[in-house]
Amino acid sequence: MIYLDHNATTPTLPAAARAAADWLLSGVAGNPSSAHAAGRRARALVEKARRRVAVAAGAQPAEVIFTSGATEALHLALGGLMPRGSHVVTSSVEHPALYGAAEVAGARVTQVPTDARGRLDPDAFAAARLPDTALVAVMAAQNELGNEYPVSAIAAAVAPVPVLCDAAQWFGKRPLDFSTSGCAAVVLSAHKIGGPAGVGALVVARGRALGSTVAGGPQERGRRAGTENVAGILGFGAAAEAVPARLAAMTDVERRRDRLAAALRADVPGFIEHGDPSARLPNTLSFRIDGVAGDLLLAALDLEGICVSSGSACSAGALEPSPVLQALGLDAETARAGLRVSLGPETTDAEVDALAELLPRLVARARTKTHAEVRPCA
């Protein structure tokens, strides 16, 4: 199997798996809130992991709040950084979790549109503010397109309105320095950097008031109740410690991505890239093949053992048009054609070359066959 869907989730790093497994298999229980020796040991390990995440994110340990993942972190931010029913300015290409969190928070939302390349203008965020705007929410990097956004410039343009940044895709692919970002809060996800799924963090600037959306205990300094997921947090800490090595690997990742893009441009008629090639994540390639359905190619690649993403949301078994591609101005049929390839540090030249060699043949077959006739290439 060739796995080229790292923006969806990443393989767990051995160090992260060992950190979680060592705790689970230690035979010693320990609730970090307990005062006895086992509890103190658990607390010490959790705080060590917190320091590791803070260092990787350019933050202070006291600013890191562990959650069950990026989705919960977004809900905590939208529910805790502003009064219910507040006005929020965001973009038209955010992750669905952001829109869901805003709805749960009762927010009134203004979406700033992108241009045809998915680019965002900081001045447009400033212009979208109302007198009662309580928060601006924007991702650092778009998960489907790979576009990188000028979050610090947006924060400067909308000041003094606080900015919430979803950095789940950015973290581990580009350097993150929360202390100089200009943001009030940043969202992180462990499984996007080689950590376990089911754990993430909301990083909130010191002195910034944050109400709790999960009540019932004093955990995370009263901002997120519930016994900590010690194993997951330890895995997150180990993955965070490996972020510098992950960042160093991005030079080779980008080289492989560019090599793939060049091959597809040369060998696949109708190959069209999405997004902004001048400011995008080093691992991401979003594209469509003119006249070929994305779900057909996705299935054909899957039959060949290559895992990529359609870039669209599957609902009730039917492939829906990508809302992100539609936000760029594409019609529903064209938006269904999108594919996303996302590489990781583990991706090899041979794997990239395999896709570059296979896709032209699959496209040629797809243009002459129905969905039911798609079979593996000989």
N, C-alpha and C positions, 0 to 999 in steps of 0.2 A: 504494500500500500504506500502511496505517495501522498503525504498530508500537506496541503497547501491552503489551509484555512486557519491560519494562526490569529487572525483578528477575531475569530469566533471563540477560540480557546487555544491554549498552548500546552504542549506536553509538560507534565510535571517534572521539574528538575530533580535529579537524584537527591541532592542535598535537602530539598524541600520535602520530598517524600520521606527521607530518613528522619528529619526533624519531627514530622507528624507521627510517624510510626514508632519512633523511640518513646514518645510520650504515651501513645496508646498501648504499647506492649510492655511498658515499664512495670506493670503490676502494682503501681502506687497511684491511688486516686488522690486528687487534690483540687478543691474548689478555690480559685484565687481570692475569694472573699472570706475564706475561713482563716481563723487566727492561729491554728495549730501548724506544726512543722510542714505537713503535706500541703496545706494551703499556702504557706509562705513560699514554699518551693515553686508552686504553680505561679504565684504572683511574680516571683523573681524572673521566671522564664517569659511570662507575658510581657513584662516591662523591658526585658532584653530585646524581644521581638519588636516592641514599640519603638525602641531606640533605633533599631535597624531600618524600619520603615521610614522613620523621621529623617534619618541621614540620607536615605535614597531619594526622598522627596524634597530635601532642602528645607525641612521644618524642624520645630522643636518637639520633643516627645510629648509634652503636655498638650500639643495641638492635634495629636492623632487620636481619633476615636474609632475603635474597631467596630465593624458591622458585619452583616451576613453577606455583603457584596456591594457592588456599585449601585444596584437598584435601591437597596435599602438606604444607602448613603444619600442618594438623591432625595428620597422621601424624607429622611431626617433633615436635610438641608432646607427643602421647600417648606416643610412643616415647622422647622425650628428657627429659621433665620428671619422670619417675617410674620406678621399677623395674618390670620386666616382671611381670605378674600382680597388680599393685596394684588396690586398690578405688577406683573412680571414681563420683562422684555427678554425674548429669546430668539433663536434663529429658526428657519423653516427646515433645517436638516439635522435636528437633534435626535438623539436616541429616543425610541418610544417610551422608555422608562422616565425620561424627563417630563414628557407631556402627561404621562400617567400620574406622576407625583404632583404636578401642578394642578391637575384636576382634583385629586384627593385633597389638596390644600385649599381648594376653592378659589384658586388664583384666576384673575383676569389676565389673559395672555395676549401679548402682541408679538407676532412672529416677523422678524426681519428677513426679507427674501434674499436669496443669493443671485448672482448673475448666472449665465449659462454654463460657466465652469465651476459653479459651486462656491465662488469666492464671496467673502463677507466684508463689508465696508464699516469700519469703526464709527464713522460719522452717522451711518444709518441707525446704529444703536442709540447714539446720543439724540437723534431726531425723534426716535420712537418713545422716549421717556414722557411720562405724564407727571403732574405735580405729586401724585401719590405713588409713583413707582418705587417699590420696595426692594427689588432685586433684578439683576441682569444675569441670565444663565446662558452660558455658551460653552461648547466643547472645545478642547484644545486641538483635537484631530478627529475628522469625520471617519467613522468606522467603516463605511461602505466605499467612499471615494478615496480615502486616505488624505484628503485636504488638511493642511495645517492652518490654524486660524490665529490671527494676531491678538491673542487674549490680553496681553499687557497693554496694547494700544487701545483695545476696547475698554479696558478698565480705566485708562486715563481719560478716554472720551466721555465716559458716563459718570465719572466721579462727581459727587461723593456717594452715588448709589453703589452698594456692594455688589461684587461679582462672584458668582458661583461658577466654577469651571469643572466640567466633566473631563478628567484627564485619564480615563480608563485606557484609551488607546494610545495616548501619548507616552505614558509612564513606561519606561523600559525600552522605548524606541528613540526618544529624544531626551536630553537632559531636562530635569525638572528642578526648579528652585522656587519653592513656595514663598520663601522669604522676600524675593524680589519680583514676584509675579504681579503684584497689585491686586490679587484676589482675596476675598474674604474667606473663601472655602474652596477646597479642591476634592474631587472624588477619585478614589483609587480602587483597583480590582486586583486581587492576588492571581487569579487564574489567567490573566493576560500577560503575566511576567514569569510564568513557570511555577507559580504557587498553586495550592489546591483551590478548587471551586468552593463556593460557600463562605468566603471571607473577603472582606474589603475594608475600606476605611474612608471616613470623612475627615479631612484635615481642616481645622477651623482656626483662624488667626486668634492669638491670645488677646483677651479682652473683648472679643466679639460675643455678644449674648447669643445663646442657642438654647431654645426650648426642646424638651424631650418629646418625641413622638411615640416612644415605647416606655410606658411607666410601669413601676412595680419593683424597683430595686435601685441600689446606689451604684451599680456598675458603670464603668467608663465615666467616672466623676459625675454620676447622676444624669448623664445625657443619653444613655442607651441601656435600659434595664435588661437583665437576663444574664444568666451564667455565661461567662466567656467560653468561646469555642477554642479551648487551649490548643488542641492539635492543629486546627486550621491556622490559628494565629502564629504558631511556631513555624509552620510551613511557609506562611507569608513572610515572616522575618527572614527565613533562610533564602527565599527567592529575592527579597529586597537586597540582601547582602550581595547577591550575584548581579545586581543591576549594572554596576560598572563594567563587568565583563560582557553583559548583554549589549550595552551601548557600544562597546568597542567592536563587537561583531557586526554592527549595523553597516559598516563600510562594505563588507563582503556581501551582506544581504542586499544592499542597494545595487551593488554591481550585478548580482544575479537577477534582480528584478528588472534592471535596465536591459540586460542581455535578453531576457525573455520578451520584453516589450519590443525590442528591435527585431527579434526573429518573427514575432507575430505580425508586426507591421509589414515586414518584407514578404511573408509567405501566406498570409490569410487575407484574401480579398474581402473588402468590407469591414476590416478591423477598425474600430473607432474607440478611442480612449475617452474615459470620463474624468472629470475633475481638473485640477490645476497642476500640471507637471512641474511648475516652477516652485511649488510649495506643497509637498506631499510627503507622507511617511515613507521611509526608505524601503519598506517591505510590501507596499500595497500597489496593486494594478487593477483598476476598475475599467471594464470595457464591454462592448457589445459587438456582435458580428451582424452586419446589416442583412436583414432578411432571414435570420436564423433565430428561432425561439431559444431563450436561455434555459428553460427547463429541459428541452431536448438535449442540448449540449451537456447540461449538468448530469443528466441520466447516462449519457454516452460515456462521459469521463468517469463516472462512478463505476460503470461496468468494466472499465479499463483499470480500475484501482486507483484513480486519482481523485482526491477530495478537494473540491473548490466550493465556493458559495455562489448562489444565484444572485445574491444581493437583494432578494425580494423576500417578503414575509409569506410563509405558508399558513393558510387559514382553511381549516376544514378540508384539507387535502387538495386545495386548489391554489395554484401559484398566482398570487396577487401582484399587481404592478408595484414596483419599488416606489414608496413615497418620496425617497430621496431623489431618485432620478426624475420623478414627476415635478419635484420642487425646482429642478433645473430647467423645466419647461418641456420635457419630453412627454409625448402622449402615452396613453396607457399601454398600447401595443408595443411601442418602442421600449418603454420602461420595463416590460417583461423580459426583454432580451439581455438585461444586464448580467454580467458575471464578475466575480471578484476573486482574484488570486492574492493570497497574503502569505508571505514567506516568513520563516523564523531562522534563528541562528543555526538550527539543526538541518535546514534545507541544504541539499548538496547541488553541485553543478549538474550531476547526472540526473537528478530529479527535475530540475528546470529544463534541461535538454529533452527529457522524455516528454514533457508537456509540449514544448515547442515543436517537437517532431510529430506528435500525435494529433494535435488540434487541427492542423490544416487538413488532414485526412478525414477527421470527423466532420469538419465543416462541409467538405465536399460531399460526403455521404448524406449529411443532414439536408442538404439542399435538393437532394433527389429522392429522399425517403420520408415516410410518415413516422410519427413517434413509435408506432408499434413495430416498425421494421428496423429500428436502431439496434444493432448488435455489436459486440466487441470486434475490433479490427483484427484481422488475422496477423 
